[in-house]
Amino acid sequence: MFKLNAYKLKVYVESHKPTKNPKFYILNKGNNAGRPMVLPCPNCFVVSTKTETERDSLYWLCYSAWQTQGFRPFLRGSVIPFITTGDTKFVINECLINLNASRLMQQVKSFKAVQKQQELLKLQLQKYDELKQIIALNMLKA
């Protein structure tokens, strides 16, 4: 399914012109270096793929590597830890080599389902906070 280096990994620069390729971002500084993100930040890499399916699969593969602290051994720096593009590519390629392609799509579906439920719960919590504010306002008006 995946070929090694079938993706492009670059340092994110805001002044770059946007591309149409599906992409996601990987945090490259701090204790959460290696964490994949949907939106860019100043200290991140951009990972471009050819298709949405490849992007989703690679995103969740990187998420799994980050959750299991696969990037941690490659952190450098004494004050602010960081990871290099070469080390990030190495971790991603190691994950791709050890990938069980037959289970990948099912696991990506599971990740997406959990993420959808998590977003729903966040929305519910936000609505509860709004309800508490309304109750507090009504309490003070009475």
Helices and strands as residue ranges (DSSP letters): E 8-11, E 23-27, E 36-37, E 44-48, H 52-67, G 72-74, H 85-97, H 101-141
